[in-house]
Amino acid sequence: MTLNTQAKQTILCGICGGIGSGKSFIAARFQALGAVVFDADQAGHQVLLQPRVKSELVQKWGEDILQSDGELDRSAIAALVFAPTAQGTRDRQFLQSISHPLIELELKQLIQQTSAEIVILDAALLFETGWNRYCDRVIYVEADESLRQRRCEERGWSITDFKLRESSQLDLLEKRKQADFVIENQGDDDQTAGQVAMTWQTLSLMVREKV
């Protein structure tokens, strides 16, 4: 690892999976067991509140990405960066070039400051960003596509939204292949919690072996 954890008994475990697979649900279960969770998506939302970031985005895309109160309109930005065009890809890369280094900086600060033995990195783009290189272990969250779509519809997404966002990410089979653990999250919360508990035991053993 390159997050200055060699002298600490801290294990960093990344969580990845398809959109709507329930990564945040899994992360919350680990948090209940004692882990500290770094939510990269939430950190990304906070990054967009930074005046410098807002200024750069408005300079790039104009004031059409602002709400009536002057704050950034995330829906308008999403429409740009997830557009199924070459320009959409370029816009997404532009946004990520600004936001991802700042998110990574927050992750590094958390790792350096925490006293927790296990830190969970909840990041939809774990492999796309290269943050997996910081992880001691990676968990892939498995859920059927129909279930994932239904979960996203409950968020107010359309099927088109779901497919556009998923197509912008690394292939799910490749993510699963690179993971150390697979947790099934098909809707049976008790079964999922049991898998989380077993994974927690393995991670806790890694902490003891690191001492």
DRENTOR-857037 format. One record per residue: x, y, z of N, C-alpha, C, O, CB in turn. Coordinates in pm, whole numbers, plus 50000, padded with zeros to 5 digits. Glycine has a CB too. Example, Ala and Ser with C-alpha at 12.3 -4.5 7.8 and 13.67 -1.06 7.14 Angstrom:
DRENTOR-857037
{site {51319,49431,50780},{51230,49550,50780},{51320,49670,50780},{51424,49668,50846},{51131,49553,50905}},
{site {51285,49775,50708},{51367,49894,50714},{51290,50003,50787},{51341,50114,50804},{51408,49940,50572}},
This chain:
DRENTOR-857037
{site {50083,49878,50000},{50000,50000,50000},{50086,50126,50000},{50203,50121,50037},{49906,50001,50122}},
{site {50028,50238,49959},{50101,50364,49956},{50026,50473,50033},{50036,50591,50002},{50124,50408,49811}},
{site {49953,50429,50135},{49877,50525,50215},{49932,50538,50356},{49861,50576,50448},{49730,50485,50220}},
{site {50059,50506,50372},{50127,50519,50501},{50058,50440,50611},{50044,50490,50723},{50133,50665,50541}},
{site {50015,50317,50582},{49951,50234,50684},{50043,50122,50730},{50004,50040,50813},{49821,50176,50631}},
{site {50166,50118,50676},{50255,50007,50710},{50281,49997,50859},{50295,49887,50913},{50386,50021,50636}},
{site {50288,50112,50926},{50316,50112,51070},{50188,50102,51154},{50194,50101,51277},{50393,50238,51109}},
{site {50075,50094,51087},{49947,50086,51157},{49882,49952,51129},{49908,49888,51027},{49855,50202,51115}},
{site {49797,49911,51221},{49723,49787,51202},{49589,49818,51134},{49483,49789,51188},{49702,49714,51338}},
{site {49597,49875,51017},{49478,49914,50943},{49469,49835,50814},{49564,49829,50736},{49478,50065,50913}},
{site {49352,49774,50792},{49325,49702,50669},{49226,49785,50587},{49120,49825,50638},{49269,49559,50698}},
{site {49260,49812,50462},{49169,49884,50374},{49106,49784,50278},{49175,49714,50204},{49243,49996,50296}},
{site {48973,49779,50281},{48900,49685,50197},{48804,49763,50107},{48717,49835,50156},{48822,49582,50283}},
{site {48821,49748,49977},{48735,49817,49881},{48610,49736,49850},{48611,49613,49852},{48810,49845,49754}},
{site {48501,49807,49822},{48376,49743,49781},{48341,49793,49641},{48339,49913,49615},{48260,49774,49883}},
{site {48314,49698,49552},{48274,49734,49416},{48155,49647,49376},{48115,49558,49450},{48392,49716,49317}},
{site {48100,49674,49260},{47985,49598,49211},{47907,49680,49112},{47940,49796,49088},{47895,49554,49326}},
{site {47805,49622,49054},{47724,49694,48959},{47639,49802,49024},{47621,49802,49145},{47636,49598,48885}},
{site {47589,49892,48942},{47500,49996,48992},{47374,49931,49050},{47311,49847,48987},{47463,50097,48879}},
{site {47339,49972,49173},{47221,49916,49237},{47244,49782,49304},{47149,49717,49348},{47113,49903,49139}},
{site {47369,49740,49313},{47397,49609,49375},{47385,49614,49527},{47371,49511,49592},{47536,49561,49336}},
{site {47390,49734,49583},{47375,49748,49728},{47508,49763,49800},{47524,49716,49913},{47303,49628,49784}},
{site {47603,49829,49736},{47735,49848,49798},{47726,49926,49929},{47792,49893,50027},{47828,49921,49701}},
{site {47643,50029,49929},{47630,50110,50050},{47563,50032,50163},{47595,50051,50280},{47550,50237,50020}},
{site {47470,49944,50126},{47406,49857,50226},{47510,49767,50290},{47511,49749,50412},{47292,49772,50161}},
{site {47598,49709,50209},{47704,49622,50259},{47799,49703,50347},{47839,49658,50455},{47782,49555,50143}},
{site {47835,49821,50300},{47927,49906,50378},{47868,49938,50515},{47939,49939,50615},{47957,50036,50302}},
{site {47738,49963,50518},{47671,49994,50646},{47675,49876,50742},{47686,49894,50863},{47526,50036,50622}},
{site {47667,49754,50687},{47675,49635,50772},{47815,49623,50833},{47831,49586,50949},{47640,49507,50690}},
{site {47917,49655,50753},{48054,49654,50806},{48072,49762,50911},{48141,49742,51011},{48156,49672,50693}},
{site {48010,49875,50888},{48020,49985,50985},{47958,49943,51118},{48011,49977,51224},{47949,50112,50932}},
{site {47848,49870,51112},{47783,49823,51234},{47872,49726,51312},{47857,49712,51433},{47650,49756,51200}},
{site {47964,49661,51242},{48056,49567,51307},{48181,49637,51361},{48261,49575,51431},{48097,49458,51210}},
{site {48198,49764,51328},{48311,49839,51382},{48403,49903,51280},{48500,49968,51318},{48390,49751,51465}},
{site {48374,49885,51152},{48459,49945,51049},{48430,50094,51034},{48322,50141,51068},{48439,49873,50915}},
{site {48528,50166,50983},{48508,50303,50939},{48486,50298,50789},{48559,50230,50717},{48631,50396,50976}},
{site {48385,50368,50741},{48349,50365,50599},{48383,50497,50532},{48348,50604,50581},{48201,50333,50581}},
{site {48451,50488,50420},{48474,50605,50335},{48384,50590,50213},{48405,50500,50131},{48626,50620,50293}},
{site {48285,50676,50201},{48189,50672,50092},{48239,50767,49983},{48227,50889,49995},{48045,50713,50141}},
{site {48295,50711,49876},{48354,50794,49770},{48249,50877,49699},{48277,50989,49656},{48427,50706,49670}},
{site {48127,50823,49685},{48020,50897,49619},{47982,51020,49701},{47965,51129,49647},{47897,50807,49596}},
{site {47969,51000,49831},{47936,51112,49919},{48049,51215,49918},{48024,51336,49918},{47909,51062,50062}},
{site {48173,51165,49919},{48287,51256,49914},{48285,51337,49785},{48320,51455,49783},{48419,51178,49927}},
{site {48244,51271,49676},{48234,51341,49547},{48131,51452,49551},{48151,51558,49491},{48200,51243,49437}},
{site {48020,51429,49620},{47917,51532,49634},{47974,51652,49710},{47946,51767,49675},{47792,51476,49706}},
{site {48052,51625,49814},{48112,51733,49893},{48214,51811,49812},{48226,51933,49826},{48178,51677,50020}},
{site {48287,51740,49727},{48386,51805,49641},{48318,51909,49551},{48373,52017,49527},{48461,51700,49555}},
{site {48199,51876,49502},{48128,51968,49413},{48084,52096,49483},{48045,52193,49418},{48007,51898,49352}},
{site {48089,52097,49616},{48052,52216,49692},{48169,52312,49707},{48151,52426,49751},{48000,52176,49828}},
{site {48288,52267,49671},{48405,52353,49685},{48401,52466,49581},{48380,52439,49462},{48536,52271,49670}},
{site {48420,52590,49623},{48412,52704,49530},{48503,52689,49409},{48464,52724,49298},{48446,52832,49604}},
{site {48625,52639,49429},{48718,52626,49316},{48665,52528,49213},{48676,52551,49093},{48856,52581,49364}},
{site {48609,52418,49261},{48554,52317,49171},{48436,52375,49095},{48426,52360,48973},{48513,52190,49248}},
{site {48346,52441,49167},{48229,52503,49103},{48273,52600,48995},{48216,52602,48886},{48142,52575,49207}},
{site {48374,52681,49024},{48423,52778,48928},{48477,52712,48801},{48450,52758,48690},{48531,52864,48991}},
{site {48552,52603,48818},{48609,52534,48703},{48500,52472,48616},{48509,52474,48493},{48707,52426,48748}},
{site {48397,52416,48680},{48290,52352,48605},{48206,52454,48529},{48167,52431,48415},{48202,52270,48698}},
{site {48178,52568,48593},{48101,52673,48526},{48182,52731,48410},{48126,52762,48304},{48063,52785,48626}},
{site {48311,52745,48429},{48396,52795,48321},{48393,52699,48202},{48400,52743,48086},{48541,52814,48371}},
{site {48383,52569,48230},{48382,52467,48125},{48245,52459,48057},{48237,52456,47934},{48420,52331,48183}},
{site {48137,52456,48135},{48005,52425,48081},{47905,52542,48084},{47796,52531,48029},{47947,52311,48157}},
{site {47943,52650,48148},{47853,52764,48152},{47753,52757,48266},{47750,52659,48341},{47780,52774,48022}},
{site {47671,52859,48278},{47579,52871,48391},{47455,52783,48378},{47370,52782,48468},{47537,53014,48407}},
{site {47444,52711,48268},{47331,52617,48254},{47338,52503,48354},{47238,52435,48378},{47326,52560,48113}},
{site {47456,52482,48415},{47470,52375,48513},{47442,52425,48655},{47467,52353,48752},{47611,52315,48505}},
{site {47389,52548,48666},{47357,52602,48798},{47207,52598,48822},{47127,52614,48730},{47409,52746,48810}},
{site {47170,52575,48947},{47030,52582,48988},{46992,52729,49009},{47076,52818,48999},{47005,52499,49119}},
{site {46866,52752,49039},{46819,52889,49060},{46885,52955,49180},{46894,53078,49188},{46668,52890,49078}},
{site {46933,52871,49276},{46998,52927,49394},{47148,52947,49374},{47219,52988,49466},{46975,52838,49514}},
{site {47196,52916,49253},{47338,52938,49222},{47427,52819,49250},{47546,52821,49219},{47388,53052,49299}},
{site {47369,52713,49309},{47447,52592,49335},{47449,52503,49211},{47365,52516,49122},{47391,52516,49456}},
{site {47546,52411,49207},{47556,52322,49093},{47436,52229,49085},{47388,52177,49185},{47684,52241,49102}},
{site {47387,52210,48964},{47276,52119,48938},{47334,51984,48898},{47379,51967,48784},{47180,52176,48826}},
{site {47333,51888,48990},{47396,51758,48964},{47327,51683,48851},{47392,51608,48779},{47394,51674,49089}},
{site {47197,51703,48836},{47125,51636,48728},{47171,51688,48592},{47187,51610,48498},{46974,51656,48743}},
{site {47193,51818,48583},{47240,51877,48458},{47381,51829,48425},{47413,51802,48309},{47238,52030,48466}},
{site {47463,51817,48528},{47600,51768,48507},{47597,51622,48466},{47672,51581,48377},{47685,51786,48635}},
{site {47510,51542,48530},{47499,51400,48495},{47457,51383,48350},{47505,51293,48281},{47399,51329,48588}},
{site {47365,51469,48303},{47319,51460,48165},{47435,51483,48068},{47438,51424,47960},{47207,51562,48139}},
{site {47529,51567,48107},{47645,51594,48022},{47743,51478,48023},{47786,51430,47918},{47715,51722,48068}},
{site {47780,51432,48144},{47890,51336,48155},{47850,51192,48123},{47935,51107,48098},{47948,51341,48294}},
{site {47719,51165,48125},{47674,51030,48090},{47608,51024,47952},{47545,50924,47917},{47577,50979,48195}},
{site {47622,51131,47876},{47570,51130,47740},{47643,51022,47659},{47765,51011,47669},{47585,51270,47672}},
{site {47570,50942,47580},{47633,50831,47505},{47703,50878,47378},{47677,50827,47269},{47528,50726,47470}},
{site {47791,50974,47393},{47862,51032,47279},{48008,51049,47316},{48046,51037,47433},{47800,51167,47237}},
{site {48090,51077,47216},{48233,51102,47241},{48249,51225,47330},{48338,51229,47415},{48310,51121,47108}},
{site {48162,51325,47310},{48170,51444,47393},{48133,51412,47537},{48192,51466,47630},{48078,51554,47339}},
{site {48037,51323,47555},{48001,51280,47690},{48117,51215,47760},{48139,51238,47879},{47884,51186,47685}},
{site {48192,51133,47688},{48311,51069,47745},{48414,51172,47784},{48474,51164,47891},{48371,50968,47646}},
{site {48435,51270,47697},{48533,51375,47728},{48489,51458,47848},{48570,51493,47934},{48553,51467,47606}},
{site {48360,51488,47854},{48309,51565,47969},{48324,51486,48099},{48359,51542,48203},{48160,51603,47947}},
{site {48298,51356,48093},{48313,51272,48212},{48460,51269,48256},{48490,51278,48376},{48262,51127,48185}},
{site {48550,51256,48162},{48692,51254,48195},{48736,51387,48256},{48819,51391,48347},{48776,51223,48070}},
{site {48680,51497,48205},{48712,51629,48259},{48668,51639,48405},{48744,51682,48491},{48644,51739,48176}},
{site {48542,51599,48431},{48491,51605,48568},{48574,51518,48661},{48607,51559,48773},{48344,51561,48572}},
{site {48608,51398,48616},{48685,51306,48700},{48826,51358,48724},{48884,51334,48830},{48690,51168,48636}},
{site {48882,51428,48626},{49018,51482,48644},{49023,51586,48754},{49128,51609,48814},{49069,51543,48512}},
{site {48909,51649,48780},{48901,51749,48887},{48862,51685,49020},{48923,51712,49123},{48801,51858,48850}},
{site {48760,51600,49017},{48705,51547,49142},{48784,51432,49202},{48800,51425,49324},{48565,51502,49119}},
{site {48834,51341,49120},{48898,51221,49174},{49023,51249,49257},{49039,51187,49363},{48933,51129,49062}},
{site {49113,51339,49216},{49229,51368,49303},{49188,51423,49439},{49252,51394,49539},{49321,51467,49235}},
{site {49081,51502,49442},{49036,51559,49570},{48973,51452,49658},{48991,51452,49780},{48936,51672,49545}},
{site {48898,51360,49597},{48841,51249,49673},{48952,51161,49728},{48948,51120,49844},{48745,51165,49586}},
{site {49052,51133,49645},{49164,51049,49689},{49239,51113,49805},{49284,51045,49896},{49260,51022,49572}},
{site {49253,51245,49800},{49320,51317,49909},{49243,51298,50040},{49304,51278,50145},{49332,51468,49876}},
{site {49111,51303,50034},{49030,51282,50154},{49047,51140,50207},{49052,51118,50328},{48883,51310,50126}},
{site {49054,51044,50115},{49075,50904,50156},{49209,50889,50228},{49216,50825,50333},{49068,50809,50034}},
{site {49312,50947,50173},{49444,50938,50234},{49445,51001,50373},{49506,50949,50466},{49549,51005,50146}},
{site {49377,51114,50386},{49371,51181,50516},{49299,51094,50619},{49339,51088,50735},{49302,51317,50503}},
{site {49192,51029,50575},{49119,50941,50667},{49208,50826,50713},{49212,50795,50832},{48992,50886,50600}},
{site {49278,50762,50620},{49365,50650,50653},{49472,50692,50752},{49503,50618,50845},{49429,50593,50526}},
{site {49528,50810,50732},{49636,50858,50819},{49587,50894,50958},{49662,50885,51055},{49703,50978,50755}},
{site {49460,50936,50968},{49409,50987,51095},{49331,50885,51177},{49320,50899,51298},{49323,51105,51069}},
{site {49276,50782,51111},{49186,50691,51182},{49262,50596,51274},{49378,50562,51249},{49104,50610,51082}},
{site {49195,50556,51379},{49250,50453,51467},{49181,50319,51443},{49209,50220,51510},{49235,50494,51615}},
{site {49089,50317,51345},{49015,50195,51316},{49106,50088,51256},{49200,50119,51183},{48899,50224,51221}},
{site {49077,49964,51288},{49155,49854,51232},{49115,49820,51090},{49197,49774,51010},{49142,49732,51320}},
{site {48988,49843,51057},{48937,49810,50924},{48864,49931,50867},{48774,49987,50929},{48842,49687,50929}},
{site {48906,49971,50747},{48842,50081,50675},{48782,50024,50548},{48848,49954,50472},{48944,50196,50644}},
{site {48656,50056,50526},{48585,50011,50407},{48578,50126,50307},{48528,50234,50340},{48443,49959,50442}},
{site {48627,50104,50186},{48621,50203,50079},{48506,50167,49986},{48517,50074,49906},{48757,50211,50001}},
{site {48396,50240,49997},{48278,50219,49914},{48292,50307,49791},{48268,50428,49797},{48145,50251,49993}},
{site {48332,50247,49679},{48361,50326,49559},{48311,50254,49434},{48361,50147,49399},{48512,50352,49548}},
{site {48213,50313,49369},{48159,50252,49247},{48267,50238,49141},{48266,50143,49063},{48043,50335,49193}},
{site {48361,50334,49137},{48467,50334,49036},{48600,50291,49096},{48705,50348,49065},{48480,50474,48973}},
{site {48596,50191,49180},{48716,50145,49251},{48829,50112,49155},{48942,50155,49176},{48684,50024,49336}},
{site {48799,50037,49050},{48902,49996,48955},{48929,50104,48851},{49042,50124,48809},{48862,49867,48886}},
{site {48823,50175,48811},{48840,50278,48709},{48933,50390,48757},{49007,50448,48677},{48704,50336,48671}},
{site {48928,50420,48885},{49014,50525,48942},{49153,50474,48976},{49247,50553,48991},{48949,50583,49067}},
{site {49167,50343,48989},{49294,50286,49034},{49306,50280,49184},{49413,50246,49236},{49408,50366,48978}},
{site {49199,50313,49257},{49205,50312,49403},{49218,50171,49458},{49255,50152,49574},{49081,50378,49463}},
{site {49189,50071,49376},{49206,49933,49422},{49350,49902,49459},{49376,49810,49536},{49159,49836,49314}},
{site {49445,49980,49404},{49586,49956,49435},{49618,49986,49580},{49720,49942,49632},{49675,50039,49344}},
{site {49531,50062,49647},{49550,50093,49787},{49492,49986,49879},{49521,49983,49999},{49489,50226,49819}},
{site {49409,49899,49822},{49332,49806,49904},{49408,49677,49936},{49477,49621,49852},{49202,49772,49834}},
{site {49393,49632,50061},{49446,49502,50099},{49358,49391,50044},{49407,49285,50006},{49457,49490,50253}},
{site {49227,49416,50039},{49133,49320,49984},{49020,49397,49915},{48996,49514,49943},{49076,49226,50096}},
{site {48952,49328,49822},{48840,49387,49749},{48720,49293,49755},{48733,49172,49738},{48880,49417,49600}},
{site {48603,49351,49780},{48477,49276,49783},{48395,49314,49660},{48381,49432,49628},{48398,49304,49914}},
{site {48341,49214,49593},{48248,49238,49483},{48108,49204,49533},{48087,49096,49588},{48284,49154,49357}},
{site {48014,49296,49515},{47876,49274,49557},{47795,49226,49437},{47786,49296,49336},{47814,49404,49618}},
{site {47738,49109,49448},{47664,49045,49340},{47514,49064,49359},{47461,49041,49467},{47699,48896,49331}},
{site {47446,49105,49251},{47300,49114,49253},{47252,49104,49109},{47316,49154,49017},{47251,49248,49319}},
{site {47137,49038,49089},{47082,49022,48956},{47051,49157,48892},{47014,49253,48961},{46956,48935,48960}},
{site {47066,49164,48761},{47043,49291,48691},{46900,49342,48710},{46879,49462,48727},{47072,49275,48542}},
{site {46803,49253,48707},{46664,49296,48723},{46642,49360,48860},{46569,49458,48873},{46568,49178,48705}},
{site {46705,49303,48963},{46694,49358,49097},{46766,49493,49105},{46716,49587,49168},{46753,49260,49201}},
{site {46881,49501,49042},{46956,49627,49044},{46879,49738,48973},{46875,49852,49019},{47094,49608,48978}},
{site {46817,49703,48860},{46736,49802,48789},{46620,49849,48875},{46589,49968,48878},{46685,49743,48657}},
{site {46555,49756,48943},{46441,49793,49028},{46485,49887,49141},{46416,49983,49173},{46374,49667,49086}},
{site {46599,49857,49199},{46650,49945,49304},{46676,50085,49251},{46649,50184,49318},{46778,49886,49365}},
{site {46730,50093,49129},{46758,50224,49070},{46630,50297,49033},{46623,50420,49044},{46846,50208,48946}},
{site {46529,50225,48990},{46400,50287,48961},{46341,50348,49087},{46274,50451,49081},{46303,50184,48901}},
{site {46367,50285,49200},{46319,50338,49328},{46390,50468,49364},{46340,50547,49444},{46337,50235,49439}},
{site {46507,50489,49305},{46579,50616,49325},{46529,50724,49231},{46566,50841,49243},{46730,50595,49304}},
{site {46443,50685,49137},{46393,50781,49039},{46465,50776,48906},{46444,50862,48821},{46404,50918,49095}},
{site {46550,50676,48887},{46622,50662,48761},{46535,50590,48658},{46448,50510,48693},{46754,50585,48783}},
{site {46558,50621,48533},{46497,50546,48425},{46589,50431,48387},{46704,50427,48428},{46468,50638,48302}},
{site {46537,50337,48308},{46620,50228,48260},{46734,50282,48175},{46845,50229,48178},{46537,50127,48179}},
{site {46707,50389,48100},{46811,50452,48018},{46922,50507,48107},{47040,50490,48077},{46751,50565,47932}},
{site {46884,50573,48217},{46984,50624,48311},{47072,50510,48361},{47195,50520,48364},{46916,50695,48432}},
{site {47007,50402,48399},{47078,50285,48451},{47178,50232,48349},{47295,50210,48382},{46979,50175,48490}},
{site {47134,50212,48227},{47220,50153,48124},{47334,50247,48085},{47446,50201,48062},{47137,50116,48001}},
{site {47306,50376,48075},{47411,50471,48039},{47521,50475,48144},{47639,50478,48111},{47352,50610,48020}},
{site {47482,50476,48270},{47581,50483,48377},{47660,50353,48387},{47781,50354,48409},{47513,50514,48510}},
{site {47589,50241,48372},{47661,50114,48382},{47758,50095,48265},{47865,50038,48282},{47561,49998,48388}},
{site {47719,50143,48148},{47806,50127,48031},{47933,50210,48042},{48031,50186,47970},{47732,50166,47905}},
{site {47933,50309,48132},{48051,50394,48150},{48152,50332,48246},{48260,50386,48267},{48009,50532,48200}},
{site {48115,50217,48307},{48201,50153,48406},{48266,50026,48351},{48227,49974,48246},{48121,50120,48531}},
{site {48365,49979,48424},{48434,49855,48389},{48336,49739,48387},{48242,49735,48467},{48548,49827,48488}},
{site {48357,49645,48297},{48271,49528,48286},{48259,49456,48421},{48358,49439,48491},{48325,49432,48178}},
{site {48137,49414,48454},{48113,49353,48585},{48191,49223,48604},{48239,49195,48714},{47965,49327,48604}},
{site {48203,49144,48500},{48278,49019,48512},{48424,49045,48545},{48487,48970,48619},{48268,48937,48382}},
{site {48478,49153,48490},{48617,49189,48519},{48631,49234,48663},{48730,49202,48729},{48665,49299,48423}},
{site {48534,49309,48712},{48538,49351,48853},{48535,49229,48945},{48612,49218,49040},{48421,49446,48885}},
{site {48442,49139,48914},{48429,49020,48998},{48557,48938,48996},{48599,48885,49099},{48311,48934,48953}},
{site {48619,48927,48880},{48740,48846,48866},{48855,48902,48949},{48940,48827,48998},{48781,48838,48719}},
{site {48857,49034,48966},{48967,49097,49039},{48941,49105,49190},{49029,49147,49267},{48992,49235,48984}},
{site {48821,49066,49233},{48787,49077,49374},{48836,48955,49453},{48855,48847,49398},{48636,49092,49390}},
{site {48854,48975,49583},{48897,48867,49673},{48777,48797,49736},{48785,48678,49768},{48988,48922,49782}},
{site {48666,48869,49754},{48545,48814,49813},{48425,48850,49725},{48425,48954,49658},{48524,48867,49958}},
{site {48326,48765,49725},{48199,48795,49659},{48088,48782,49763},{48074,48678,49828},{48173,48699,49535}},
{site {48010,48887,49778},{47896,48884,49869},{47768,48896,49788},{47750,48991,49712},{47905,48999,49975}},
{site {47680,48798,49804},{47551,48798,49734},{47454,48891,49808},{47434,48878,49928},{47493,48654,49723}},
{site {47395,48982,49733},{47299,49075,49793},{47172,49075,49709},{47140,49172,49640},{47358,49219,49805}},
{site {47100,48964,49716},{46984,48943,49630},{46851,48979,49698},{46744,48950,49644},{46980,48800,49585}},
{site {46859,49042,49816},{46737,49085,49881},{46708,49018,50014},{46619,49061,50088},{46624,49063,49791}},
{site {46781,48911,50045},{46766,48844,50174},{46867,48906,50271},{46984,48868,50270},{46787,48687,50161}},
{site {46822,49000,50352},{46913,49077,50437},{46987,48988,50537},{47105,49011,50564},{46836,49184,50511}},
{site {46920,48888,50592},{46985,48801,50690},{47098,48720,50624},{47206,48705,50682},{46882,48706,50754}},
{site {47071,48670,50505},{47174,48594,50435},{47292,48683,50401},{47408,48643,50416},{47117,48531,50308}},
{site {47263,48805,50356},{47371,48899,50324},{47451,48934,50449},{47574,48939,50444},{47313,49027,50261}},
{site {47382,48957,50559},{47451,48991,50684},{47543,48878,50728},{47651,48904,50782},{47350,49023,50795}},
{site {47501,48753,50707},{47584,48639,50742},{47713,48637,50660},{47820,48604,50712},{47507,48509,50722}},
{site {47704,48671,50532},{47822,48675,50448},{47916,48789,50489},{48039,48776,50487},{47782,48691,50301}},
{site {47855,48901,50527},{47936,49014,50574},{48011,48975,50701},{48129,49007,50716},{47847,49139,50601}},
{site {47943,48905,50792},{48006,48864,50918},{48125,48770,50892},{48228,48781,50958},{47903,48795,51009}},
{site {48109,48679,50798},{48219,48586,50766},{48337,48661,50706},{48453,48632,50738},{48171,48477,50668}},
{site {48308,48757,50620},{48416,48837,50560},{48484,48922,50666},{48606,48941,50663},{48361,48927,50448}},
{site {48405,48973,50760},{48460,49053,50869},{48559,48970,50952},{48665,49020,50991},{48347,49106,50959}},
{site {48525,48847,50977},{48615,48759,51052},{48748,48741,50980},{48854,48742,51042},{48549,48622,51076}},
{site {48742,48725,50849},{48865,48710,50771},{48949,48837,50775},{49071,48830,50791},{48832,48674,50626}},
{site {48885,48952,50760},{48957,49079,50765},{49017,49102,50904},{49128,49153,50917},{48864,49195,50728}},
{site {48942,49065,51008},{48992,49081,51145},{49115,48993,51169},{49208,49033,51239},{48883,49046,51247}},
{site {49114,48876,51110},{49231,48787,51120},{49351,48848,51050},{49464,48835,51097},{49198,48648,51059}},
{site {49328,48915,50939},{49437,48983,50868},{49497,49092,50956},{49618,49112,50956},{49386,49043,50736}},
{site {49412,49162,51032},{49462,49267,51122},{49554,49205,51226},{49662,49258,51251},{49346,49342,51191}},
{site {49512,49093,51286},{49594,49030,51389},{49726,48980,51331},{49829,48985,51397},{49517,48916,51454}},
{site {49722,48932,51209},{49845,48883,51145},{49940,48997,51110},{50060,48976,51095},{49811,48804,51019}},
{site {49884,49117,51096},{49965,49234,51061},{50039,49292,51182},{50138,49363,51167},{49876,49342,51000}},
{site {49989,49259,51301},{50049,49313,51424},{50193,49262,51440},{50260,49296,51537},{49964,49275,51548}},
